[in-house]
Amino acid sequence: MLISLDMIKHKLAEQVDGLVPRLFPNARPDGPHWRLGSLSGEPGQSLAINRRGRYQGQWQDFASGERGTMLDLVAHALCGGDVKAAIQRSRELTGLGGLTAEEMRKAEREAGKARARAEQEAAEAAARVQQSTQRIFYYESKPLPGTPAEAYLAGRGIWLGEMGGDIRALRY
């Protein structure tokens, strides 16, 4: 049965905490990431694999600049870099190989809903960060008059008193 590549990647990402230690015995959990030295699997910190959130299962090696998905990790760890072989191996690892057509359609629907939830949660988290940043900017800062910022601008020939009006955009 044909299984979408997106579905395989989704299922691999869902199982990141179970798969990474099997693929790379030297991987160590580090907060929201698994850490490795590189795709060779040695201990270290250079390679980070996201354990949760919108980017769950995605990784980046900060030393080499490489990045990818759990499918790429399966290819490197179990298939000598062969992505085609990794697709078949990933079907086995995730249990997708033995599903009926109806079970596959149900799994695809559930995966779509999970992706939509993750994207919604990421958007809500970004909105919370933006609100927090605005709150800090507006409520924990003060207008420029009488601050070192006013003295700095005056030293550059910018006089707040000559600008007229209430200057709210500049804060200290």
C-alpha positions in Angstrom: 0.0 0.0 0.0 1.2 3.5 -0.8 2.0 5.6 2.2 2.7 9.3 1.9 6.2 10.5 2.7 4.6 13.2 4.9 2.9 10.5 6.9 6.2 8.6 7.4 8.0 11.7 8.5 5.1 12.6 10.9 5.1 9.1 12.5 8.9 9.2 12.9 8.7 12.6 14.5 6.0 11.4 16.9 8.4 8.6 18.1 11.5 10.8 18.4 12.1 10.0 22.0 11.9 6.2 21.4 13.8 6.2 18.1 16.8 8.5 18.8 18.4 6.3 21.5 18.0 3.3 19.3 19.5 5.1 16.3 22.3 6.8 18.3 23.1 5.1 21.6 25.4 8.1 22.5 22.6 10.6 22.2 21.7 12.4 25.5 18.5 14.3 26.3 19.2 18.0 26.9 15.9 19.8 27.7 13.9 20.1 24.5 16.6 18.4 22.4 18.6 15.2 22.0 22.3 16.0 21.6 25.1 14.3 19.6 28.5 15.2 18.3 27.5 14.6 14.7 25.6 12.2 12.4 28.4 9.7 13.1 26.8 9.2 16.5 29.7 10.2 18.8 28.9 12.0 22.1 28.8 15.8 21.9 26.6 18.9 21.6 26.9 19.9 18.0 23.9 18.1 16.7 20.5 19.0 18.2 17.3 17.0 17.5 14.0 18.6 18.6 12.1 16.5 21.0 8.7 18.3 20.9 6.8 21.2 19.5 6.3 22.4 16.0 9.8 21.2 14.9 9.6 17.9 16.6 11.9 15.4 14.9 13.8 18.0 13.0 17.5 18.4 13.6 20.5 20.6 12.9 24.3 20.0 13.2 25.6 23.4 14.1 29.2 22.3 13.2 28.5 21.2 9.7 25.4 23.2 8.9 23.5 20.1 7.9 19.8 19.8 8.9 16.9 17.5 8.2 14.1 15.3 9.5 14.0 12.0 11.4 13.9 10.2 8.0 17.4 11.6 7.3 18.5 10.3 10.6 17.2 6.8 9.9 19.0 7.0 6.5 22.3 7.9 8.1 22.1 5.5 11.1 20.6 2.4 9.5 20.8 2.7 5.7 24.2 4.1 4.9 22.7 7.4 3.8 20.2 5.8 1.3 16.9 7.6 1.7 15.0 5.2 -0.4 16.0 2.3 1.9 15.3 4.5 4.9 11.7 5.0 3.7 11.1 1.3 3.8 12.9 0.9 7.1 10.9 3.8 8.6 7.6 2.1 7.6 8.7 -0.9 9.7 10.0 1.2 12.6 6.7 3.2 12.8 4.4 0.2 12.3 3.0 1.8 9.1 3.9 -1.2 7.0 1.1 -3.5 8.2 -1.9 -1.1 8.1 -5.0 -1.7 6.1 -6.2 0.9 3.6 -8.9 2.1 6.1 -6.4 2.2 9.0 -4.0 4.3 6.8 -6.7 6.8 5.9 -7.5 7.2 9.6 -3.9 7.6 10.5 -3.5 10.2 7.7 -6.5 12.2 9.1 -5.1 12.0 12.6 -1.7 13.1 11.4 -3.2 16.1 9.7 -5.1 17.1 12.8 -2.0 16.8 14.9 0.0 19.0 12.5 -2.8 21.6 12.6 -2.8 21.5 16.4 1.0 21.9 16.5 0.9 24.8 14.1 -1.9 26.5 16.1 0.0 26.0 19.4 3.1 27.5 17.8 1.1 30.5 16.6 -0.4 31.0 20.0 3.1 30.8 21.6 4.4 33.4 19.2 1.5 35.7 20.0 2.2 35.3 23.8 5.8 36.2 23.3 4.9 39.2 21.2 2.4 40.4 23.9 5.0 39.9 26.6 7.5 41.9 24.6 5.1 44.7 24.0 4.2 44.7 27.7 7.8 45.0 28.7 8.4 47.7 26.1 5.4 49.9 27.1 5.0 49.3 30.8 8.5 48.7 32.0 10.2 51.5 30.1 9.8 55.2 30.6 9.8 58.3 28.3 13.1 59.8 27.3 13.1 63.2 29.1 15.5 63.2 32.0 17.2 59.9 31.1 20.7 59.0 29.8 19.0 58.4 26.4 18.0 62.1 26.2 21.6 63.1 27.0 22.9 60.7 24.3 20.6 62.2 21.7 21.5 65.8 22.8 25.2 64.8 22.3 24.3 64.0 18.7 22.5 67.3 18.2 19.0 65.9 18.6 17.0 68.0 21.1 13.7 66.4 22.3 12.3 69.8 23.4 12.6 71.1 19.8 10.8 68.1 18.3 7.5 69.2 19.7 4.6 67.0 20.8 4.8 63.9 22.9 7.4 61.5 21.6 6.0 58.0 22.6 7.9 55.9 20.1 11.3 56.6 21.8 11.5 54.9 25.2 14.2 54.2 27.8 
